[in-house]
Amino acid sequence: MSEEAVQAAEAPEETPAAAPVAEAPVNTEDVSYQAVEKEGTVTAIWEMQGRKHLRTIDPRSIEGKQILALFETAG
């Protein structure tokens, strides 16, 4: 057996390089919540990060009620 054949047999099989995983950018701004009111009633809660709108939360949902309760007890 040639020296090259021995090295090839001993070398681990090469696997194709995996695509690098893109890391999510680190967000430096905190998430905040804004209540949208109509005629004195909260109709929506906006989850914001800086000036970017992330999502809208229904104030009647469990999560919406929890957020509203936190702000009512803090004030």
Buried (B, 14 or more C-beta within 10 A) or exposed (E): EEEEEEEEEEEEEEEEEEEEEEEEEEEEEEEEBEBEEEEEEBEBBBBBEEEEEEEEBEBEEEEBEEBBEEEEEEE
